[in-house]
Structure formats: structure tokens, C-alpha cells
Amino acid sequence: MTVVTPAGGGRARLSVEKLGALGESESLAWLRATCQTMLPRIDLPELLLEVHAWTGFLDAYVHLADISTRMNDLPTSLVALLISEACNVGLTPVIKAGDEALTRGRLSHVDQNYVRGETHAAANVPSTFWTA
């Protein structure tokens, strides 16, 4: 680092050289590889459905009109919408034509009637769904 001061009493200018990248230590490489092998191989939607099975957090996503639903596989539709919003990819990547819970019309309906700020907030309150 060098400080350059102009002769006329103007403002000083700081000049900092670019630092080179530090190498990765052998112990860090070992730790990273060990941790990677310990992680389960699971897709994010499967993980969310498993967490729902433990906690029931998707039950917080209730209909806008506060009516009970007769929809089959509502958690699947909700998980698809949560993933599409979290990854900012839109509906197209989560649509699966052969699956009723993942059609464009179904996802659009669930998004308009179940997914909103207050249901997100309710799903994020641990005391609501977790049991001690």
C-alpha cells in the first residue's frame, strides 16, 4: 500500500495493490471432502416434504377464503411453488404435465389462493408446528 500526496497540497490518494489468492490448505480440503460425503443425497423438494412430515409447516398455507380444501397432494403443489419462488425460476421448471399436483393451472390456483405473506409468516413460526 502506498499513499501518494500531490505537491500542490491537494488530496492524498491511496493506492492498494491487488492481493493474490491464498492457497487451500490440505486440512481444509480434507474437511470439505469429508463433510460432502456425510451429507445425504436428497433433492430439495423431498427435503421440504420430509420437514413437513416432521413439523406440519405446510398446514399453515390455508385457503384465502379460509375454507378447507379437497385437493389431493396440496403439499406437493406448495413445495413446488416455494421452490420456484425461492430459486426465482418461475413456474415452468416445476410444471410436470403428467402429475395433477404440478400442472400449470393447479400451481397457478394454489399460488393465488394459498401462498401469501401471512401464510409464509405462519409457516415460519416454530412453536405452531413443532412439538417438544
C-alpha positions as CSV (number, residue, x, y, z in Angstrom):
1,M,0.0,0.0,0.0
2,T,1.3,3.4,-0.9
3,V,0.0,6.9,-0.2
4,V,0.5,9.4,-3.0
5,T,0.4,13.0,-1.9
6,P,0.4,15.7,-4.6
7,A,2.9,18.5,-4.4
8,G,0.3,21.3,-4.6
9,G,-1.4,20.3,-1.3
10,G,-4.3,18.6,-3.0
11,R,-6.0,15.5,-1.7
12,A,-3.9,12.4,-0.9
13,R,-4.7,9.3,-2.9
14,L,-4.4,5.8,-1.6
15,S,-3.1,3.1,-3.9
16,V,-3.6,-0.5,-2.9
17,E,-2.2,-3.4,-4.8
18,K,-4.3,-6.4,-5.6
19,L,-3.8,-9.3,-3.2
20,G,-3.3,-12.8,-4.6
21,A,-5.5,-15.7,-3.7
22,L,-4.4,-17.8,-0.8
23,G,-4.0,-21.5,-1.4
24,E,-6.3,-24.0,0.1
25,S,-4.7,-25.9,3.0
26,E,-4.7,-29.7,2.9
27,S,-6.7,-29.9,6.1
28,L,-9.4,-27.6,4.6
29,A,-9.6,-29.8,1.5
30,W,-9.9,-32.9,3.7
31,L,-12.6,-31.3,5.8
32,R,-14.6,-30.1,2.8
33,A,-14.5,-33.6,1.2
34,T,-15.4,-35.3,4.5
35,C,-18.4,-33.1,5.1
36,Q,-19.5,-33.5,1.5
37,T,-19.6,-37.3,1.8
38,M,-21.6,-37.0,5.1
39,L,-24.4,-35.0,3.5
40,P,-27.4,-37.1,2.3
41,R,-28.2,-37.2,-1.4
42,I,-31.7,-35.7,-1.4
43,D,-33.5,-33.2,-3.6
44,L,-34.8,-30.0,-2.1
45,P,-38.5,-30.8,-2.7
46,E,-38.0,-34.2,-0.9
47,L,-36.3,-32.4,2.0
48,L,-39.2,-29.9,2.3
49,L,-41.8,-32.7,2.3
50,E,-39.8,-34.6,4.9
51,V,-39.7,-31.5,7.1
52,H,-43.4,-31.1,6.6
53,A,-43.9,-34.7,7.8
54,W,-42.0,-33.8,11.0
55,T,-43.5,-30.4,11.6
56,G,-46.6,-30.0,9.5
57,F,-45.5,-26.5,8.5
58,L,-47.3,-26.7,5.1
59,D,-50.6,-26.8,7.1
60,A,-50.2,-23.1,7.6
61,Y,-50.9,-22.5,4.0
62,V,-54.7,-22.2,4.2
63,H,-57.1,-21.0,1.5
64,L,-57.7,-17.3,1.2
65,A,-61.4,-17.7,1.9
66,D,-60.5,-19.8,5.0
67,I,-62.2,-22.9,3.6
68,S,-61.0,-26.5,3.9
69,T,-59.5,-28.0,0.7
70,R,-60.4,-31.2,-1.0
71,M,-57.4,-31.0,-3.2
72,N,-55.2,-34.1,-3.4
73,D,-51.4,-33.6,-3.0
74,L,-51.7,-29.9,-1.9
75,P,-48.3,-30.2,-0.1
76,T,-46.6,-31.2,-3.4
77,S,-48.1,-28.1,-5.1
78,L,-47.0,-25.9,-2.2
79,V,-43.5,-27.3,-2.2
80,A,-43.2,-26.7,-6.0
81,L,-44.3,-23.1,-5.5
82,L,-42.0,-22.5,-2.6
83,I,-39.0,-23.9,-4.6
84,S,-39.9,-21.8,-7.7
85,E,-40.1,-18.6,-5.6
86,A,-37.0,-19.3,-3.6
87,C,-34.9,-20.1,-6.7
88,N,-36.6,-17.3,-8.7
89,V,-37.2,-19.5,-11.6
90,G,-40.9,-19.2,-12.2
91,L,-43.4,-22.0,-12.8
92,T,-42.0,-23.5,-15.9
93,P,-39.2,-25.6,-14.3
94,V,-41.6,-27.1,-11.7
95,I,-44.5,-28.0,-14.0
96,K,-44.9,-31.7,-14.8
97,A,-47.7,-32.4,-17.2
98,G,-48.5,-35.9,-16.1
99,D,-48.8,-35.0,-12.4
100,E,-52.1,-33.4,-11.3
101,A,-50.4,-31.5,-8.5
102,L,-47.8,-30.0,-10.8
103,T,-49.9,-28.7,-13.7
104,R,-49.8,-25.0,-14.6
105,G,-53.4,-24.5,-13.8
106,R,-53.1,-26.2,-10.4
107,L,-49.9,-24.3,-9.5
108,S,-51.5,-21.0,-10.5
109,H,-54.6,-21.7,-8.4
110,V,-52.6,-22.7,-5.3
111,D,-50.3,-19.7,-5.8
112,Q,-53.3,-17.3,-6.0
113,N,-55.2,-18.8,-3.1
114,Y,-52.8,-20.3,-0.6
115,V,-49.4,-18.6,-0.9
116,R,-49.3,-15.1,0.6
117,G,-47.4,-13.1,3.2
118,E,-49.5,-14.2,6.2
119,T,-49.2,-17.9,5.3
120,H,-45.5,-17.6,4.9
121,A,-45.3,-15.9,8.3
122,A,-47.4,-18.6,9.9
123,A,-45.4,-21.4,8.4
124,N,-42.2,-19.8,9.9
125,V,-43.4,-19.8,13.5
126,P,-41.7,-22.9,15.0
127,S,-44.0,-23.0,18.1
128,T,-47.0,-23.5,15.9
129,F,-45.9,-26.9,14.4
130,W,-43.0,-28.2,16.5
131,T,-43.7,-30.4,19.4
132,A,-41.3,-30.7,22.3
